Amino acid sequence: MTEPARHLEPAPAPAAERERLAAVRRYRILDTPPDGTFDTIASLAARSCDAPIATVAIVDSDRIWFKAAHGLRGVSQIDRDPGLCASAILHDAPYVVTDALTDPRTAANPLVHGEPGVRFYAAAPITTADGHRLGTVNVLDTRPRDASEAQLGMLGDLADLVALELERRLSSICTITAERTMRTGAERLVRTLQRTLLPPALPKVPGLDAAAAYHPVSQDEVGGDFYDLFPLNDGRWAFFLGDVCGKGAEAAALTSLTRYTLRAAAIYEPDPCAALGNLDAVLKGEYQSDPRFCTALFGVMAPEPDGSFAVTLAGGGHPPALVVRAGGTVELVETPGGQLIGILPDPHFGRADVRLAPGDALLLYTDGLTEARTPDGAMLGDEGLTAHLTSAPCEGADNLLANVHKLLTELGAGVSDDTALLALSVPRRAEPSGQEPLR
């Protein structure tokens, strides 16, 4: 048993004290809320030493802060006066004062000649694995007395227990911090990767307004929804929107392949059904051992002399597009019989033709929208989306997307999958003053 320290202690070296205080900060224990584990340790210290007062104390630069206290009400910290805790951390061994009123180390301490009138003090240092003494587990009494070897041994064991608990908590803090850092990095990577799968901005199309949006359900997982709008060599414009199977890195790779395949196919074969057929062949060739599939709408539009646009759509297993007419009516644009792309032996791709007059808009969306649940638990569906757009008519691609975004926000937790949106609208033509706009 190491003999208790009962001699006058030297002042700490400044460098050593700086290192000790750095260790105190490292454990992030100061000014934390009360904790049952440390409260129990203080209670055990009091009982094992038959003392009315016990504390788990951390010695800061200018104060003694109590992580736990037994028999000491309404006091959370005291000044760092020498003689008691501030002196106990200068020793490796248990520190004992049998009569604080006559001991030169403690006679000037305010806790001795003032309230609560401490006469006996015994402490064991809370020592870290790298040798820094953060504070003490200590007991106090208002009468002079001594402590047995068994009692000092118990204080030492309890101080070791505090040190172990601080290490455990520091390890947990470091783990959580590292996980948060990794999560932040992963989210940043996901956002960057997601941006590479979508066009950074839609091109300006003469005589047409275009807007797109992507609404992810999760910020830490790459989705498989995609869209694009780009010019063809003959004055027409191509566009597509779709959804690949799966999530994460594999879905990202499939999305990238799908998007660039459709772009290339449109250049060499602008017929929408042929473009989907080309994509089907590429996916089957690339994923022979592990088939992958997607759904998509692919369209080609050509400007007409009257300011309208002739649109040809091809569909492969994808929800229908919607046309919002200038008068506020909403029409489904079906592509009958369109089948999944990349998985069936000989898929059929449906086709539809539609004309967008001034004031009309075309909306493409992925099934995260129509498979969302309403507050009563029912699926929104194409009918629910149509009813919503009919009840809240708006004009223009931006306003149309804002309307759908409002719907997604209202559905809240009912939205369980990512949603991609692409809106194309033909502005009304300006008319001479005094005339009604053409409809």
Salt bridges, closest charged atoms under 4 A:
GLU17 OE1 - ARG20 NE 2.94
GLU17 OE2 - ARG80 NH1 2.73
ASP31 OD2 - ARG63 NH2 2.86
ASP35 OD2 - ARG169 NH1 2.57
ASP60 OD1 - ARG25 NH1 2.92
ASP60 OD2 - ARG63 NE 2.99
ASP92 OD1 - ARG133 NH1 2.40
ASP99 OD1 - ARG119 NE 2.83
ASP103 OD2 - ARG105 NH2 2.81
ASP130 OD2 - ARG26 NH2 3.26
ASP130 OD2 - HIS132 NE2 3.99
ASP141 OD2 - ARG143 NE 3.42
ASP141 OD2 - ARG145 NH1 3.24
ASP146 OD1 - ARG6 NH2 3.47
GLU165 OE2 - ARG168 NH2 2.69
GLU165 OE2 - ARG169 NE 2.57
GLU187 OE2 - ARG183 NE 3.22
ASP220 OD2 - ARG183 NH2 3.12
ASP228 OD2 - ARG259 NE 3.03
ASP228 OD2 - ARG263 NE 2.66
ASP234 OD2 - ARG236 NE 2.95
GLU250 OE1 - ARG292 NH2 2.73
ASP271 OD1 - ARG351 NH1 2.89
ASP280 OD2 - LYS284 NZ 2.84
ASP290 OD2 - ARG292 NH2 2.94
ASP306 OD2 - ARG355 NH2 2.48
GLU331 OE2 - ARG325 NE 3.17
ASP360 OD2 - ARG325 NH1 2.80
GLU395 OE2 - ARG428 NE 2.77
GLU410 OE2 - LYS406 NZ 2.48
ASP417 OD1 - LYS247 NZ 3.04
ASP418 OD2 - LYS247 NZ 3.06
